[in-house]
């Protein structure tokens, strides 16, 4: 009987020590801050989340609250502090103007999305209120590859999401491709208004107004798939 009591006593003592150890470990874990490696940054495109990962070149994305880095709450504004009244219908920053040649008088600078996938930023300068814009330029998003050249797209198609009525060729926007950074000019492209596409790392064609982001080398056929 005495030996049995001693054995039980030892068992309870060991159990108590184990319980104290578990409590100590739990408290230590709770007090220690959680740390982890930060996200990696890709080259072009992809969204960035807090503590997350920035995507690679899969799609064009620029800085700011919306497409082209523009303020979503105040379209056309370059400061995002207030509405740009020139964006109202008939204004210099309205979608049917936004150029020097338009000739409408302005009251402030105009900043709007532009270019392929509307990923760039067009800035029209208004140095004197009551006069037309002095200059408008459409800059590509940060990280867009430079120095690219190409000719007519092959197979050919349109940069517009919806081809013109009666067109027999398809839109190339979102079409699969596998030649990274292949650029080409589409069916509706003209010298005065160039339209084209680029094959990006998400293996799809991104199309729109070229705005001199890449140059036409005069080739009769530029392929975007091997």
C-alpha positions in Angstrom: 0.0 0.0 0.0 2.8 2.4 0.9 4.6 1.7 -2.4 1.3 2.4 -4.3 1.0 5.8 -2.6 4.6 6.7 -3.4 4.0 5.8 -7.1 0.9 7.9 -7.2 2.7 10.8 -5.6 5.5 10.6 -8.1 2.9 10.6 -11.0 1.1 13.6 -9.7 4.4 15.5 -9.3 5.5 14.8 -12.9 2.0 15.8 -14.1 2.3 19.1 -12.2 5.7 19.8 -13.7 4.4 19.2 -17.2 1.5 21.5 -16.7 3.7 24.3 -15.5 6.0 23.8 -18.5 3.0 24.1 -20.9 1.7 27.2 -19.2 5.2 28.8 -19.5 5.5 27.9 -23.2 2.0 29.3 -23.9 2.8 32.6 -22.2 6.1 32.9 -24.0 4.5 32.3 -27.4 1.7 34.9 -26.7 4.2 37.5 -25.8 6.5 37.1 -28.8 5.6 39.1 -31.9 4.9 37.3 -35.1 7.4 38.0 -37.8 7.6 36.9 -41.4 9.4 37.8 -44.6 7.9 40.7 -46.6 6.4 40.3 -50.1 8.4 40.2 -53.2 8.2 42.9 -55.9 7.6 42.0 -59.5 8.4 44.1 -62.6 5.2 45.3 -64.1 1.5 44.9 -63.1 -0.2 42.8 -60.4 -1.8 44.3 -57.3 0.0 45.0 -54.1 -1.6 44.2 -50.7 -0.5 45.1 -47.3 2.2 42.6 -46.3 1.4 40.7 -49.5 3.1 39.9 -52.8 3.4 42.2 -55.7 2.7 40.4 -59.0 5.1 40.3 -61.9 4.6 41.6 -65.4 1.3 39.8 -65.7 -0.7 43.0 -66.3 -0.1 46.7 -66.5 -0.8 48.6 -63.3 0.1 52.1 -62.4 0.3 53.9 -59.1 -2.6 55.7 -57.6 -6.2 55.1 -56.9 -7.4 54.0 -60.3 -6.4 53.3 -63.9 -3.6 55.4 -65.0 -2.9 56.5 -61.4 -5.9 58.8 -61.4 -8.1 59.8 -58.6 -11.3 57.9 -58.6 -13.2 60.4 -56.5 -12.2 63.4 -58.6 -11.8 62.3 -62.3 -9.5 64.5 -64.3 -7.9 66.0 -61.2 -4.1 66.0 -61.0 -4.1 66.6 -57.2 -7.2 64.6 -56.1 -8.1 67.5 -53.9 -11.2 68.6 -55.7 -13.3 68.0 -58.9 -11.8 69.2 -62.2 -14.6 71.2 -63.6 -13.0 70.9 -67.1 -14.0 67.2 -67.0 -17.7 68.1 -67.4 -19.3 67.7 -70.9 -17.9 70.4 -73.2 -14.9 71.0 -71.0 -11.2 70.8 -72.1 -10.7 67.7 -69.9 -13.8 65.9 -71.1 -13.3 62.6 -72.9 -13.9 64.1 -76.4 -11.1 66.7 -75.9 -8.0 66.2 -73.7 -5.7 67.5 -76.4 -4.0 70.7 -77.5 -5.7 70.5 -80.9 -9.1 70.4 -79.3 -8.7 74.1 -78.6 -11.1 74.4 -75.7 -10.1 76.7 -72.9 -9.0 75.2 -69.6 -9.0 76.3 -65.9 -6.4 73.8 -64.5 -4.2 70.9 -65.5 -5.9 67.6 -66.6 -4.7 64.1 -65.6 -6.5 61.1 -67.1 -5.8 57.5 -67.9 -4.4 56.8 -71.4 -2.6 54.2 -73.6 -2.6 50.5 -73.6 -5.2 49.1 -71.2 -5.5 52.8 -70.0 -2.5 52.0 -67.8 -0.7 55.3 -68.6 -1.3 58.8 -67.5 -2.1 61.7 -69.9 -1.2 65.1 -68.4 -2.5 68.2 -70.2 -0.9 71.4 -68.9 -3.0 74.5 -68.5 -0.4 77.3 -67.8 -3.0 80.1 -68.1 -6.6 79.8 -67.1 -8.9 80.7 -70.0 -6.5 79.5 -72.6 -6.2 76.1 -74.3 -3.7 73.5 -73.1 -0.1 74.2 -73.9 0.9 70.5 -74.0 -0.5 67.0 -73.5 1.6 63.9 -73.1 0.7 60.2 -72.3 3.4 58.5 -70.3 3.5 54.7 -69.8 3.3 53.1 -66.3 6.5 52.6 -64.4 8.4 49.5 -65.6 6.9 49.5 -69.1 9.7 48.0 -71.4 11.3 50.7 -73.6 12.9 50.6 -77.0 10.5 48.0 -78.5 9.7 47.9 -82.2 7.3 45.9 -84.3 5.3 45.9 -87.5 1.8 44.8 -88.4 0.2 42.2 -86.2 0.1 38.7 -87.6 -2.5 37.4 -87.3 -4.1 40.8 -87.6 -7.0 42.2 -85.6 -8.2 45.3 -83.8 -7.0 47.0 -80.6 -10.5 48.0 -79.8 -12.5 45.7 -77.5 -15.3 45.7 -80.0 -14.3 45.8 -83.7 -16.2 48.1 -86.1 -19.5 47.0 -87.5 -19.0 44.7 -90.4 -15.4 43.9 -89.5 -14.2 40.4 -90.4 -11.2 40.5 -88.0 -11.4 40.0 -84.3 -10.3 42.1 -81.4 -6.7 41.2 -80.2 -7.3 42.4 -76.7 -6.9 39.5 -74.3 -5.9 37.1 -77.1 -3.4 34.4 -76.0 0.3 35.0 -76.9 3.7 33.5 -76.0 6.3 35.9 -77.3 7.1 38.2 -74.4 7.2 41.9 -75.2 6.2 41.3 -78.9 4.6 44.6 -80.1 2.6 45.1 -83.2 0.2 47.6 -84.9 -3.4 46.7 -85.4 -5.9 47.0 -88.3 -7.3 50.4 -87.3 -3.9 52.0 -86.7 -2.9 55.0 -88.7 0.1 57.3 -88.7 -1.8 60.0 -87.0 -3.5 57.7 -84.5 -1.5 54.6 -83.8 -3.2 51.6 -82.2 -1.4 48.4 -81.2 -0.8 45.6 -78.7 2.0 44.1 -76.6 2.3 40.5 -75.4 2.9 40.5 -71.7 4.0 37.9 -69.1 0.4 36.9 -68.4 0.5 35.5 -72.0 -2.2 37.8 -73.3 -2.3 40.7 -75.6 -2.8 44.2 -74.1 -4.0 46.7 -76.6 -4.9 50.3 -77.1 -3.5 53.7 -78.1 0.2 53.3 -78.6 1.3 56.9 -77.8 4.8 56.3 -79.0 5.4 53.6 -76.2 6.9 51.5 -79.0 7.8 52.2 -82.6 6.7 50.9 -86.0 9.7 49.3 -87.8 7.7 48.8 -91.0 7.5 45.0 -90.9 4.7 43.5 -92.9 4.1 40.8 -90.3 5.0 40.7 -86.6 4.0 37.4 -84.9 3.1 37.2 -81.2 2.9 33.4 -81.0 5.6 30.8 -81.9 
